[in-house]
């Protein structure tokens, strides 16, 4: 039996690695389907020889298998995807581990004849939501029901819900803690925190997650937020502040934004700043050092607080400019607020 894991982040990789360890699965029987340009930590490459790097589902608008009215392109995309996976599966039965059902890839894997079931694994804040939203509603649902699912079953079989628990192949959810997947508690498996201890070579006083605020507020507002956050952090008396850029900043198209944010950080904070490399797992940093952590709404706070770190959120600062963070109840519950300064 093969085990195919859909890996898009450090979190999903660490959860997959923990499942392999707990279930005594041979890494040689594992296939990592890597999406969103994610690369696993280099030291694990030799352990997991079967990796498939794919551009599918880089974002909502990119990496689609379904090509709309272009039926021939859709079929070609399906054939290409199947060839990538079949080259590693070699016809063997497998279990599929995904983080969500509502994308093209999940249905493509579930509808393969040798798929014997699938699990949904935790993937950040979305896994803590108390509802199971439909992908298609209204007129779009009618089109899905009458056209898309019957004629493009390979892509739409389990796509109409965040978690398609009504599928006969659904086997349950896997999470780090009991608060995850609140609607699926009857089929929830808890595996605990999957992160390892690491050595940075220095003791961080605090860590800042440089979140992509450009998605919600403009550059001037971002400067104001960082100014207020810097004043709050200054009063804490830290000798230095480590920070890590959100993966969105690493995209070539966001090079200007990256430079802009780094400039704002250097002008806002008077204490020494230490940048953490992209392959540093923040959850592992917080587990290892129990240092303070600052973020808007990064899911890292969930695992950092569980590991004993003191986490702060500057959502109260952002609420002056946008309502996008008004429903982040879990983050506001587990983090101390950076109040208006």
C-alpha positions in Angstrom: 0.0 0.0 0.0 1.3 3.4 -1.0 0.6 6.6 0.9 0.3 9.9 -1.1 0.5 13.2 0.8 -0.5 16.5 -0.6 2.2 18.9 0.8 2.0 22.6 0.4 3.7 24.0 3.5 6.0 23.3 6.4 2.9 22.5 8.5 1.5 19.9 6.1 4.9 18.3 5.6 5.5 18.0 9.3 2.1 16.5 9.8 2.8 14.0 7.0 6.2 13.1 8.5 4.5 12.6 12.0 1.9 10.2 10.4 4.7 8.2 8.7 6.5 8.0 12.1 3.4 7.1 14.2 2.1 4.5 11.7 5.5 3.0 11.0 5.1 3.6 7.3 8.2 3.0 5.2 9.2 6.4 3.6 9.8 4.4 0.4 6.1 3.7 0.3 5.3 7.4 0.5 4.8 9.8 -2.3 4.9 13.6 -1.6 2.8 15.6 -4.1 4.3 19.0 -3.7 2.3 22.0 -4.8 2.5 25.8 -4.5 6.2 25.6 -5.3 6.9 24.2 -1.8 10.2 22.4 -1.2 10.6 20.1 1.8 13.6 20.8 4.2 16.7 19.7 2.5 17.7 17.2 5.2 14.6 15.1 4.4 15.2 14.8 0.7 17.1 11.5 1.1 14.5 10.1 3.4 11.6 10.8 0.9 12.9 9.8 -2.6 9.5 9.8 -4.2 8.5 13.5 -4.7 6.3 15.0 -7.4 6.8 18.7 -8.0 3.8 20.2 -9.7 2.5 23.7 -10.5 -1.1 22.6 -9.8 -3.1 24.8 -7.4 -0.4 27.4 -6.9 -3.3 29.8 -6.3 -7.0 30.0 -7.0 -6.5 31.4 -10.5 -3.4 29.4 -11.4 -2.6 25.7 -11.9 -6.1 24.6 -12.7 -6.7 21.2 -14.4 -10.2 22.1 -15.6 -9.9 24.3 -18.7 -13.6 25.3 -19.0 -15.1 25.0 -22.5 -11.8 23.7 -23.8 -12.6 20.0 -23.3 -9.6 18.7 -25.1 -7.2 20.8 -23.0 -9.0 19.5 -19.8 -8.5 15.9 -21.0 -4.8 16.6 -21.8 -4.3 18.1 -18.3 -5.9 15.1 -16.7 -3.7 12.7 -18.7 -0.6 14.8 -17.8 -1.5 14.7 -14.1 -2.2 11.0 -14.1 1.2 10.3 -15.8 3.0 12.2 -13.1 1.4 10.2 -10.3 1.2 6.8 -12.0 5.0 6.9 -12.7 5.4 6.8 -8.9 2.5 4.6 -8.0 3.3 1.8 -10.5 -0.3 0.5 -10.3 -0.3 -0.1 -6.5 -3.2 0.7 -4.2 -2.8 3.9 -2.1 -4.3 6.1 0.6 -4.5 9.8 -0.2 -3.9 12.5 2.4 -5.2 16.0 1.4 -5.8 19.2 3.2 -9.0 20.1 1.4 -11.5 18.6 -1.1 -12.4 21.7 -3.0 -9.7 21.7 -5.6 -9.1 19.8 -8.8 -6.2 17.6 -7.5 -8.2 16.0 -4.6 -10.9 14.7 -7.0 -8.3 13.5 -9.4 -6.7 11.4 -6.7 -9.9 10.1 -5.1 -11.3 9.0 -8.5 -8.3 6.9 -9.4 -9.3 3.2 -9.3 -6.4 2.3 -7.0 -7.3 4.9 -4.4 -8.6 3.0 -1.3 -9.6 6.0 0.7 -8.6 9.5 1.7 -7.9 11.5 4.9 -8.1 15.3 5.4 -5.2 16.6 7.4 -4.9 19.9 9.3 -3.7 22.9 7.3 -3.8 26.0 9.4 -6.7 28.3 10.4 -9.1 27.0 7.7 -9.2 23.6 9.4 -10.6 25.2 12.6 -13.7 26.7 10.9 -17.0 25.7 12.4 -18.8 25.1 9.0 -18.3 23.1 5.9 -18.9 25.5 3.0 -20.1 24.4 -0.4 -17.9 25.3 -3.3 -20.9 25.8 -5.6 -24.1 27.6 -4.6 -27.1 29.0 -6.4 -26.9 28.8 -10.2 -23.4 27.5 -10.0 -24.6 24.5 -8.0 -27.1 23.6 -10.7 -24.4 23.8 -13.3 -22.2 21.6 -11.1 -24.9 19.1 -10.5 -26.2 18.8 -14.1 -23.0 19.4 -16.1 -19.7 19.5 -14.3 -19.9 16.5 -12.0 -21.6 14.1 -14.6 -19.3 15.0 -17.5 -16.1 15.9 -15.6 -16.3 13.5 -12.7 -12.5 13.1 -12.4 -12.3 16.8 -11.4 -15.5 17.4 -9.6 -16.3 14.2 -7.7 -15.6 15.5 -4.2 -15.2 19.2 -5.0 -18.5 20.6 -3.7 -17.4 20.8 -0.1 -14.4 21.9 1.9 -14.5 18.3 3.3 -16.6 15.8 1.4 -17.4 13.5 4.3 -20.3 11.9 2.4 -17.9 10.2 0.0 -17.6 6.5 0.5 -13.8 6.8 0.3 -13.6 9.4 3.2 -11.8 7.9 6.2 -11.6 10.8 8.6 -9.5 13.8 9.7 -6.1 14.0 11.2 -5.0 17.0 13.4 -2.6 18.2 16.0 -5.2 18.9 18.6 -8.8 18.3 19.5 -10.0 21.9 18.6 -9.4 21.2 14.9 -12.2 20.1 12.5 -15.0 20.9 15.0 -17.7 19.4 12.6 -15.8 16.1 12.3 -15.1 15.2 15.9 -16.5 11.7 15.5 -13.8 10.8 12.9 -10.9 12.9 14.2 -7.5 11.5 15.0 -5.1 13.5 17.2 -1.4 13.1 16.6 0.0 16.0 18.7 2.5 18.6 17.7 4.7 17.3 14.8 7.5 19.8 15.1 11.1 19.1 16.1 13.6 21.0 18.2 16.1 23.0 16.2 19.3 25.1 16.9 19.4 28.6 15.4 22.8 29.3 16.8 21.4 32.1 18.9 18.6 32.7 21.5 15.9 34.8 19.9 14.1 37.2 22.3 11.1 37.4 20.0 10.0 36.5 16.5 7.9 38.5 14.1 6.0 36.9 11.3 6.0 39.4 8.4 2.5 38.8 7.2 1.3 39.9 3.7 -0.7 42.9 4.9 -0.7 44.2 1.3 -3.7 41.9 0.7 -5.8 44.0 3.0 -4.3 47.5 3.6 -2.2 50.0 1.6 1.4 50.9 2.1 0.8 54.0 4.2 -1.5 52.1 6.5 1.1 49.3 6.8 3.7 51.9 7.9 1.4 53.1 10.6 0.8 49.6 11.8 4.5 48.8 12.0 5.2 52.1 13.8 2.7 51.2 16.5 3.9 47.6 16.7 7.5 48.8 17.0 6.6 51.1 19.9 4.8 48.2 21.6 7.8 45.9 21.1 10.3 48.5 22.2 8.7 48.7 25.6 9.2 44.9 26.0 13.0 45.5 26.3 14.1 42.9 23.7 17.7 43.1 22.7 17.0 41.8 19.2 14.0 40.7 17.0 14.1 37.8 14.6 11.6 37.9 11.7 10.5 35.7 8.8 8.8 36.8 5.6 5.6 35.1 4.6 6.1 32.8 1.5 4.1 35.2 -0.6 7.0 37.6 -0.5 9.3 35.0 -2.2 7.3 35.1 -5.5 9.2 36.9 -8.3 6.1 39.0 -8.9 6.3 40.3 -5.3 10.0 41.4 -5.4 9.1 45.1 -5.1 6.7 44.4 -2.2 9.5 42.4 -0.4 11.9 45.3 -0.7 9.2 47.8 0.5 8.4 45.7 3.5 12.0 45.2 4.5 12.6 48.9 4.2 9.6 49.6 6.4 10.8 47.1 9.0 14.3 48.7 9.1 12.9 52.2 9.5 10.3 51.2 12.2 12.4 49.1 14.6 15.3 50.5 16.5 16.6 47.1 17.8 18.7 44.7 15.7 16.7 42.6 13.2 17.7 39.1 12.3 16.1 37.5 9.2 15.2 33.8 9.4 15.7 31.8 6.2 12.7 30.6 4.2 13.4 27.0 5.2 13.3 27.8 9.0 10.1 26.4 10.5 8.6 29.0 12.8 6.7 26.4 14.8 9.9 24.6 15.5 11.6 27.9 16.6 8.8 28.5 19.1 8.9 24.9 20.3 12.6 25.1 20.8 13.0 28.5 22.4 9.6 29.5 23.8 10.3 33.0 22.7 7.6 35.6 22.2 5.8 35.6 18.8 4.1 38.5 16.9 1.7 38.1 14.0 -1.6 39.3 12.6 -3.3 36.0 12.1 -0.7 33.4 11.3 -1.6 29.8 12.2 1.9 29.5 13.7 0.4 31.1 16.8 -1.8 28.0 17.3 1.2 25.7 17.5 3.5 28.2 19.3 1.0 28.8 22.1 0.5 25.0 22.5 4.3 24.7 22.8 4.5 27.2 25.6 5.4 30.4 23.7 3.7 33.7 24.5 2.0 34.9 21.3 0.8 38.4 20.4 -1.6 39.5 17.6 -1.7 43.0 16.2 -5.2 42.4 14.7 -6.5 45.2 17.0 -4.2 47.6 15.1 -5.4 46.4 11.7 -9.1 46.7 12.6 -8.7 50.5 12.4 -8.2 50.0 8.6 -10.1 46.9 7.6 -12.8 44.5 8.7 -10.9 41.5 7.1 -9.8 40.3 10.5 -13.0 40.7 12.5 -13.8 37.0 12.4 -10.4 35.7 13.6 -11.8 34.6 16.9 -9.4 31.7 17.5 -6.3 33.9 17.0 -7.8 36.6 19.3 -8.5 34.0 21.9 -5.0 32.3 22.0 -2.9 35.5 21.5 -2.5 38.6 23.7 -3.6 41.7 21.8 -1.2 44.4 20.7 -3.6 47.2 21.7 -3.7 50.6 19.9 -0.6 52.4 21.0 
